[in-house]
Amino acid sequence: MSANQEKEQPRRRQARGERRIAQLLEAAATVFTTTGYTAASTNAIAREAGVSPGTLYQFFPNKEAIAIELGDRLMHEMRETYGEALAPVDPSTPLEEAVAAAVDRFIAFNCEHPVFFALMHGPDIPGRIAEEHDALHATLLSRIEGLLSSLLPDSAPADLTRTAHMCLGLYKAGLELVLAHEGAERDAYIQELKNALVRYLDPLVGATLGHHKPRP
């Protein structure tokens, strides 16, 4: 065997291992979304992935390790999503348009990865995921406050914090309703969520951003 062939073998094994991990994580996402984290089992995840439990245990010692790896990957992607969604807003942008752009990015992420909501808001998620989610939540609030402070430079910090909490609270309440529906009804709830945020923010920042009234 040549030196090049010897180098290729570990690479191929590593690539196979990465594909198997991705397969197991995808299966776990399906199981966690369907049954919830608490009721899920490694046997169910292995069955969904089409592998033996022994194969699963080659990569993960238990379902908590699977959930943590899945949560880490999703939170990394979520941070990228809100970095794009909460970028500085051009003052000429109508409020309705600015809200819609941010909501659409977040909703698209959660609809593409429904397991994120299932994991982060379940009653018995692993402690490490809860800690990382709390950190993500704090960072998200900070980003919203920063965005609001650029639109409302004369507002007191406590007011900005309160407004940021309200925006995030409204979004999370609306998200639960959005994810509980499909098709046209899901689209209707997305629009209602946007309307609620616009109507809440309009008296605060409507004079700062391009003034564009929501539909009646």
Contacts in CASP RR format, 6 or more apart in sequence:
PFRMAT RR
TARGET T0000
AUTHOR 0000-0000-0000
METHOD contacts of the structure
MODEL  1
MSANQEKEQPRRRQARGERRIAQLLEAAATVFTTTGYTAASTNAIAREAG
VSPGTLYQFFPNKEAIAIELGDRLMHEMRETYGEALAPVDPSTPLEEAVA
AAVDRFIAFNCEHPVFFALMHGPDIPGRIAEEHDALHATLLSRIEGLLSS
LLPDSAPADLTRTAHMCLGLYKAGLELVLAHEGAERDAYIQELKNALVRY
LDPLVGATLGHHKPRP
17 59 0 8 1.000
20 51 0 8 1.000
20 55 0 8 1.000
20 59 0 8 1.000
21 59 0 8 1.000
21 69 0 8 1.000
23 49 0 8 1.000
23 51 0 8 1.000
24 45 0 8 1.000
24 46 0 8 1.000
24 49 0 8 1.000
24 51 0 8 1.000
24 56 0 8 1.000
24 59 0 8 1.000
24 60 0 8 1.000
24 66 0 8 1.000
25 66 0 8 1.000
25 69 0 8 1.000
25 70 0 8 1.000
25 73 0 8 1.000
26 49 0 8 1.000
27 45 0 8 1.000
27 46 0 8 1.000
27 48 0 8 1.000
27 49 0 8 1.000
27 50 0 8 1.000
28 40 0 8 1.000
28 45 0 8 1.000
28 48 0 8 1.000
28 63 0 8 1.000
28 66 0 8 1.000
28 67 0 8 1.000
28 70 0 8 1.000
28 115 0 8 1.000
29 70 0 8 1.000
29 113 0 8 1.000
29 115 0 8 1.000
30 48 0 8 1.000
30 115 0 8 1.000
31 40 0 8 1.000
31 44 0 8 1.000
31 45 0 8 1.000
31 48 0 8 1.000
32 40 0 8 1.000
32 67 0 8 1.000
32 70 0 8 1.000
32 115 0 8 1.000
32 118 0 8 1.000
32 119 0 8 1.000
33 114 0 8 1.000
33 115 0 8 1.000
33 118 0 8 1.000
35 44 0 8 1.000
36 118 0 8 1.000
36 122 0 8 1.000
37 63 0 8 1.000
37 67 0 8 1.000
37 118 0 8 1.000
37 119 0 8 1.000
37 122 0 8 1.000
37 124 0 8 1.000
37 125 0 8 1.000
37 126 0 8 1.000
38 122 0 8 1.000
38 123 0 8 1.000
38 124 0 8 1.000
40 63 0 8 1.000
41 63 0 8 1.000
42 53 0 8 1.000
42 56 0 8 1.000
42 57 0 8 1.000
42 60 0 8 1.000
42 62 0 8 1.000
42 63 0 8 1.000
42 66 0 8 1.000
43 53 0 8 1.000
45 56 0 8 1.000
45 63 0 8 1.000
45 66 0 8 1.000
46 52 0 8 1.000
46 53 0 8 1.000
46 54 0 8 1.000
46 55 0 8 1.000
46 56 0 8 1.000
49 56 0 8 1.000
60 66 0 8 1.000
60 69 0 8 1.000
64 126 0 8 1.000
67 119 0 8 1.000
67 125 0 8 1.000
67 126 0 8 1.000
67 129 0 8 1.000
68 126 0 8 1.000
68 128 0 8 1.000
68 129 0 8 1.000
70 115 0 8 1.000
70 119 0 8 1.000
71 116 0 8 1.000
71 119 0 8 1.000
71 129 0 8 1.000
71 132 0 8 1.000
72 132 0 8 1.000
74 113 0 8 1.000
74 115 0 8 1.000
74 116 0 8 1.000
74 119 0 8 1.000
75 132 0 8 1.000
75 133 0 8 1.000
75 136 0 8 1.000
77 109 0 8 1.000
77 113 0 8 1.000
78 109 0 8 1.000
78 116 0 8 1.000
78 136 0 8 1.000
79 136 0 8 1.000
79 139 0 8 1.000
81 105 0 8 1.000
81 106 0 8 1.000
81 109 0 8 1.000
82 105 0 8 1.000
82 106 0 8 1.000
82 140 0 8 1.000
82 143 0 8 1.000
83 143 0 8 1.000
84 105 0 8 1.000
85 101 0 8 1.000
85 102 0 8 1.000
85 105 0 8 1.000
85 106 0 8 1.000
86 102 0 8 1.000
86 140 0 8 1.000
86 143 0 8 1.000
86 144 0 8 1.000
86 147 0 8 1.000
88 147 0 8 1.000
88 150 0 8 1.000
89 98 0 8 1.000
89 147 0 8 1.000
89 150 0 8 1.000
89 151 0 8 1.000
89 209 0 8 1.000
91 208 0 8 1.000
91 209 0 8 1.000
91 210 0 8 1.000
92 209 0 8 1.000
92 210 0 8 1.000
93 209 0 8 1.000
93 210 0 8 1.000
94 209 0 8 1.000
94 210 0 8 1.000
94 211 0 8 1.000
94 212 0 8 1.000
95 198 0 8 1.000
95 201 0 8 1.000
95 202 0 8 1.000
95 205 0 8 1.000
95 206 0 8 1.000
95 209 0 8 1.000
95 210 0 8 1.000
95 211 0 8 1.000
95 212 0 8 1.000
96 194 0 8 1.000
96 198 0 8 1.000
96 212 0 8 1.000
96 213 0 8 1.000
96 214 0 8 1.000
97 212 0 8 1.000
98 209 0 8 1.000
99 194 0 8 1.000
99 197 0 8 1.000
99 198 0 8 1.000
99 201 0 8 1.000
100 194 0 8 1.000
103 171 0 8 1.000
103 190 0 8 1.000
103 193 0 8 1.000
103 194 0 8 1.000
103 197 0 8 1.000
104 190 0 8 1.000
106 171 0 8 1.000
106 175 0 8 1.000
107 175 0 8 1.000
107 178 0 8 1.000
107 190 0 8 1.000
107 193 0 8 1.000
109 116 0 8 1.000
110 116 0 8 1.000
110 117 0 8 1.000
110 175 0 8 1.000
110 178 0 8 1.000
110 179 0 8 1.000
111 178 0 8 1.000
111 179 0 8 1.000
111 186 0 8 1.000
114 179 0 8 1.000
117 175 0 8 1.000
117 176 0 8 1.000
117 179 0 8 1.000
119 125 0 8 1.000
119 129 0 8 1.000
120 129 0 8 1.000
120 133 0 8 1.000
121 176 0 8 1.000
125 133 0 8 1.000
137 168 0 8 1.000
140 168 0 8 1.000
141 161 0 8 1.000
141 164 0 8 1.000
141 165 0 8 1.000
141 168 0 8 1.000
144 164 0 8 1.000
144 167 0 8 1.000
144 168 0 8 1.000
145 160 0 8 1.000
145 161 0 8 1.000
145 164 0 8 1.000
146 160 0 8 1.000
148 155 0 8 1.000
148 160 0 8 1.000
148 163 0 8 1.000
148 164 0 8 1.000
148 205 0 8 1.000
149 155 0 8 1.000
149 160 0 8 1.000
151 205 0 8 1.000
151 208 0 8 1.000
151 209 0 8 1.000
152 159 0 8 1.000
152 160 0 8 1.000
152 204 0 8 1.000
152 205 0 8 1.000
152 208 0 8 1.000
155 163 0 8 1.000
163 201 0 8 1.000
163 204 0 8 1.000
166 200 0 8 1.000
167 197 0 8 1.000
167 200 0 8 1.000
167 201 0 8 1.000
170 193 0 8 1.000
170 196 0 8 1.000
170 197 0 8 1.000
170 200 0 8 1.000
171 193 0 8 1.000
171 197 0 8 1.000
174 189 0 8 1.000
174 192 0 8 1.000
174 193 0 8 1.000
174 196 0 8 1.000
175 193 0 8 1.000
177 189 0 8 1.000
177 193 0 8 1.000
178 186 0 8 1.000
178 189 0 8 1.000
178 190 0 8 1.000
178 193 0 8 1.000
181 188 0 8 1.000
181 189 0 8 1.000
194 214 0 8 1.000
195 214 0 8 1.000
195 215 0 8 1.000
198 214 0 8 1.000
199 214 0 8 1.000
202 213 0 8 1.000
202 214 0 8 1.000
END
